[in-house]
Amino acid sequence: MKKVFAIIAVALVASTVVSCGPSAEEKAKIEEQAKRTADSITAALNASLESAMTEAAPDSTATPDSAAAAAPAATEAH
C-alpha cells in the first residue's frame, strides 16, 4: 500500500512541475520585452551605420581637380 501512495505522490509532483509554466499574460510580457529590445538594438545599429556613412562620405566641397592640383604642389615643395 505504501508503494501505491508513493507512486501517486510522485505522479502528482511530476504533473505539478510539468503543468507549471508561464501564463499567457507572462508570455505576452516576455514577447513585448523581446520586441522592445530588438527595436532598440535595430535603432542603435541604424544610428551607428548612419554616422559611419556620414563620416566616410567624401567632402562635398572638394572637387577632384582641386585635389589633383594640390598633390603636385605638395611634392614640389619638398
N, CA, C and O atoms as a DFTB+ gen file, in Angstrom:
312 C
 N C O
     1  1       0.815      -1.188       0.000
     2  2       0.000       0.000       0.000
     3  2       0.864       1.260       0.000
     4  3       0.503       2.266      -0.610
     5  1       2.014       1.199       0.692
     6  2       2.900       2.351       0.732
     7  2       3.451       2.654      -0.659
     8  3       3.633       3.816      -1.023
     9  1       3.712       1.614      -1.423
    10  2       4.234       1.804      -2.780
    11  2       3.208       2.525      -3.663
    12  3       3.572       3.373      -4.478
    13  1       1.953       2.190      -3.500
    14  2       0.899       2.820      -4.288
    15  2       0.824       4.306      -3.956
    16  3       0.725       5.138      -4.858
    17  1       0.872       4.644      -2.669
    18  2       0.847       6.047      -2.264
    19  2       2.089       6.787      -2.757
    20  3       2.011       7.944      -3.168
    21  1       3.228       6.112      -2.713
    22  2       4.476       6.724      -3.193
    23  2       4.389       7.004      -4.689
    24  3       4.809       8.064      -5.153
    25  1       3.853       6.070      -5.426
    26  2       3.712       6.245      -6.878
    27  2       2.735       7.385      -7.178
    28  3       2.981       8.203      -8.065
    29  1       1.634       7.433      -6.441
    30  2       0.658       8.506      -6.633
    31  2       1.281       9.855      -6.282
    32  3       1.073      10.837      -6.994
    33  1       2.039       9.909      -5.198
    34  2       2.678      11.157      -4.795
    35  2       3.672      11.627      -5.854
    36  3       3.703      12.811      -6.191
    37  1       4.473      10.719      -6.376
    38  2       5.443      11.071      -7.416
    39  2       4.719      11.557      -8.666
    40  3       5.154      12.518      -9.300
    41  1       3.629      10.907      -9.021
    42  2       2.852      11.311     -10.198
    43  2       2.263      12.711     -10.008
    44  3       2.267      13.520     -10.936
    45  1       1.764      12.990      -8.817
    46  2       1.211      14.319      -8.539
    47  2       2.286      15.399      -8.601
    48  3       2.064      16.465      -9.176
    49  1       3.437      15.131      -8.017
    50  2       4.529      16.115      -8.042
    51  2       5.000      16.329      -9.472
    52  3       5.222      17.466      -9.889
    53  1       5.155      15.243     -10.231
    54  2       5.605      15.358     -11.619
    55  2       4.597      16.134     -12.460
    56  3       4.990      16.970     -13.274
    57  1       3.319      15.873     -12.278
    58  2       2.316      16.586     -13.072
    59  2       2.243      18.055     -12.675
    60  3       1.955      18.905     -13.518
    61  1       2.498      18.366     -11.413
    62  2       2.502      19.755     -10.959
    63  2       3.661      20.516     -11.584
    64  3       3.495      21.650     -12.032
    65  1       4.829      19.893     -11.616
    66  2       6.013      20.542     -12.187
    67  2       5.840      20.748     -13.682
    68  3       6.204      21.798     -14.212
    69  1       5.289      19.760     -14.360
    70  2       5.111      19.858     -15.806
    71  2       4.061      20.911     -16.159
    72  3       4.212      21.629     -17.147
    73  1       3.017      21.005     -15.371
    74  2       1.943      21.937     -15.699
    75  2       2.320      23.382     -15.399
    76  3       1.689      24.301     -15.922
    77  1       3.328      23.599     -14.573
    78  2       3.749      24.965     -14.272
    79  2       4.493      25.540     -15.463
    80  3       5.323      24.871     -16.079
    81  1       4.199      26.726     -15.760
    82  2       4.843      27.415     -16.868
    83  2       4.302      28.824     -16.931
    84  3       3.380      29.179     -16.196
    85  1       4.874      29.626     -17.808
    86  2       4.392      30.998     -17.893
    87  2       2.954      31.050     -18.414
    88  3       2.573      30.306     -19.318
    89  1       2.187      31.931     -17.830
    90  2       0.808      32.104     -18.274
    91  2       0.806      32.902     -19.579
    92  3       1.845      33.387     -20.026
    93  1      -0.352      33.027     -20.167
    94  2      -0.466      33.787     -21.414
    95  2      -0.058      35.240     -21.195
    96  3       0.544      35.865     -22.068
    97  1      -0.393      35.774     -20.014
    98  2      -0.032      37.142     -19.678
    99  2       1.489      37.301     -19.598
   100  3       2.058      38.260     -20.121
   101  1       2.135      36.337     -18.927
   102  2       3.590      36.383     -18.806
   103  2       4.269      36.205     -20.158
   104  3       5.277      36.853     -20.439
   105  1       3.721      35.328     -20.992
   106  2       4.279      35.123     -22.329
   107  2       4.194      36.403     -23.157
   108  3       5.123      36.742     -23.890
   109  1       3.070      37.109     -23.033
   110  2       2.900      38.363     -23.775
   111  2       3.906      39.402     -23.308
   112  3       4.468      40.135     -24.123
   113  1       4.140      39.471     -21.986
   114  2       5.126      40.409     -21.459
   115  2       6.528      40.076     -21.958
   116  3       7.295      40.973     -22.308
   117  1       6.859      38.795     -21.990
   118  2       8.179      38.370     -22.464
   119  2       8.350      38.728     -23.928
   120  3       9.401      39.231     -24.325
   121  1       7.323      38.472     -24.739
   122  2       7.398      38.805     -26.163
   123  2       7.513      40.306     -26.381
   124  3       8.250      40.752     -27.261
   125  1       6.787      41.091     -25.583
   126  2       6.845      42.546     -25.701
   127  2       8.243      43.058     -25.343
   128  3       8.780      43.938     -26.015
   129  1       8.818      42.504     -24.290
   130  2      10.173      42.904     -23.887
   131  2      11.185      42.531     -24.970
   132  3      12.101      43.302     -25.257
   133  1      11.022      41.362     -25.566
   134  2      11.932      40.935     -26.636
   135  2      11.807      41.864     -27.843
   136  3      12.812      42.205     -28.467
   137  1      10.590      42.274     -28.173
   138  2      10.384      43.173     -29.304
   139  2      11.008      44.544     -29.025
   140  3      11.641      45.127     -29.904
   141  1      10.829      45.065     -27.789
   142  2      11.437      46.353     -27.444
   143  2      12.960      46.278     -27.507
   144  3      13.616      47.208     -27.976
   145  1      13.512      45.175     -27.038
   146  2      14.967      45.006     -27.071
   147  2      15.456      44.944     -28.509
   148  3      16.452      45.582     -28.853
   149  1      14.771      44.187     -29.348
   150  2      15.161      44.083     -30.755
   151  2      15.038      45.437     -31.450
   152  3      15.898      45.796     -32.255
   153  1      13.985      46.189     -31.151
   154  2      13.815      47.509     -31.755
   155  2      14.917      48.472     -31.330
   156  3      15.416      49.248     -32.145
   157  1      15.299      48.423     -30.049
   158  2      16.358      49.330     -29.590
   159  2      17.701      48.959     -30.188
   160  3      18.506      49.839     -30.494
   161  1      17.956      47.672     -30.361
   162  2      19.205      47.240     -31.000
   163  2      19.218      47.692     -32.453
   164  3      20.238      48.174     -32.944
   165  1      18.096      47.539     -33.139
   166  2      17.999      47.964     -34.535
   167  2      18.211      49.470     -34.654
   168  3      18.916      49.928     -35.553
   169  1      17.612      50.234     -33.763
   170  2      17.774      51.686     -33.800
   171  2      19.224      52.085     -33.548
   172  3      19.742      52.988     -34.205
   173  1      19.874      51.423     -32.609
   174  2      21.278      51.731     -32.318
   175  2      22.166      51.379     -33.500
   176  3      23.079      52.134     -33.833
   177  1      21.914      50.253     -34.133
   178  2      22.703      49.859     -35.313
   179  2      22.493      50.832     -36.465
   180  3      23.450      51.212     -37.140
   181  1      21.251      51.235     -36.691
   182  2      20.973      52.181     -37.768
   183  2      21.653      53.519     -37.514
   184  3      22.207      54.121     -38.434
   185  1      21.613      53.980     -36.285
   186  2      22.271      55.245     -35.948
   187  2      23.779      55.135     -36.136
   188  3      24.418      56.065     -36.629
   189  1      24.334      54.017     -35.750
   190  2      25.776      53.802     -35.907
   191  2      26.157      53.752     -37.385
   192  3      27.166      54.326     -37.794
   193  1      25.352      53.071     -38.169
   194  2      25.631      52.986     -39.608
   195  2      25.509      54.350     -40.273
   196  3      26.324      54.696     -41.129
   197  1      24.503      55.124     -39.891
   198  2      24.332      56.457     -40.477
   199  2      25.509      57.361     -40.144
   200  3      25.994      58.100     -41.001
   201  1      25.966      57.303     -38.900
   202  2      27.099      58.149     -38.525
   203  2      28.368      57.692     -39.229
   204  3      29.203      58.518     -39.600
   205  1      28.522      56.388     -39.415
   206  2      29.695      55.883     -40.128
   207  2      29.648      56.295     -41.596
   208  3      30.675      56.622     -42.191
   209  1      28.458      56.275     -42.169
   210  2      28.327      56.657     -43.575
   211  2      28.608      58.145     -43.764
   212  3      29.218      58.530     -44.761
   213  1      28.178      58.983     -42.831
   214  2      28.427      60.415     -42.979
   215  2      29.900      60.732     -42.747
   216  3      30.430      61.655     -43.366
   217  1      30.564      59.998     -41.880
   218  2      31.989      60.216     -41.654
   219  2      32.823      59.713     -42.832
   220  3      33.855      60.297     -43.163
   221  1      32.370      58.629     -43.460
   222  2      33.118      58.036     -44.560
   223  2      32.849      58.728     -45.886
   224  3      33.609      58.538     -46.835
   225  1      31.789      59.525     -45.981
   226  2      31.444      60.203     -47.226
   227  2      32.518      61.239     -47.556
   228  3      33.001      61.940     -46.667
   229  1      32.889      61.336     -48.825
   230  2      33.906      62.330     -49.203
   231  2      33.373      63.746     -48.997
   232  3      32.163      63.975     -49.028
   233  1      34.267      64.673     -48.790
   234  2      33.900      66.067     -48.568
   235  2      33.270      66.621     -49.836
   236  3      33.876      66.564     -50.907
   237  1      32.085      67.145     -49.726
   238  2      31.369      67.613     -50.912
   239  2      31.947      68.922     -51.441
   240  3      31.681      69.273     -52.590
   241  1      32.732      69.661     -50.645
   242  2      33.296      70.929     -51.113
   243  2      34.553      70.714     -51.938
   244  3      34.907      71.566     -52.752
   245  1      35.232      69.592     -51.744
   246  2      36.453      69.324     -52.511
   247  2      36.080      68.744     -53.871
   248  3      35.223      67.866     -53.969
   249  1      36.725      69.236     -54.903
   250  2      36.490      68.722     -56.247
   251  2      37.695      67.879     -56.649
   252  3      38.782      68.071     -56.103
   253  1      37.534      66.974     -57.567
   254  2      38.669      66.158     -57.994
   255  2      39.802      67.011     -58.580
   256  3      40.972      66.668     -58.417
   257  1      39.470      68.115     -59.258
   258  2      40.503      68.966     -59.851
   259  2      41.348      69.648     -58.782
   260  3      42.566      69.751     -58.928
   261  1      40.716      70.113     -57.714
   262  2      41.466      70.800     -56.673
   263  2      42.362      69.824     -55.922
   264  3      43.449      70.203     -55.486
   265  1      41.935      68.588     -55.764
   266  2      42.761      67.588     -55.093
   267  2      43.955      67.217     -55.965
   268  3      45.055      67.018     -55.449
   269  1      43.754      67.123     -57.283
   270  2      44.844      66.781     -58.195
   271  2      45.839      67.933     -58.289
   272  3      47.042      67.706     -58.412
   273  1      45.350      69.148     -58.233
   274  2      46.237      70.302     -58.313
   275  2      47.057      70.454     -57.043
   276  3      48.196      70.916     -57.104
   277  1      46.512      70.079     -55.902
   278  2      47.214      70.217     -54.633
   279  2      48.313      69.172     -54.488
   280  3      49.317      69.431     -53.824
   281  1      48.152      68.016     -55.084
   282  2      49.142      66.949     -54.943
   283  2      50.491      67.327     -55.577
   284  3      51.509      67.164     -54.905
   285  1      50.569      67.815     -56.811
   286  2      51.873      68.174     -57.365
   287  2      52.524      69.338     -56.618
   288  3      53.748      69.393     -56.504
   289  1      51.723      70.255     -56.118
   290  2      52.286      71.397     -55.392
   291  2      52.954      70.899     -54.108
   292  3      53.988      71.436     -53.711
   293  1      52.405      69.920     -53.477
   294  2      52.980      69.399     -52.258
   295  2      54.286      68.679     -52.535
   296  3      55.198      68.738     -51.711
   297  1      54.405      68.009     -53.658
   298  2      55.643      67.295     -53.964
   299  2      56.738      68.256     -54.407
   300  3      57.916      67.973     -54.189
   301  1      56.391      69.372     -55.014
   302  2      57.384      70.343     -55.434
   303  2      58.008      71.082     -54.258
   304  3      59.157      71.519     -54.332
   305  1      57.252      71.221     -53.175
   306  2      57.729      71.952     -52.025
   307  2      58.837      71.196     -51.294
   308  3      59.635      71.819     -50.593
   309  1      58.906      69.913     -51.433
   310  2      59.919      69.134     -50.717
   311  2      61.185      69.286     -51.426
   312  3      62.196      68.720     -51.012
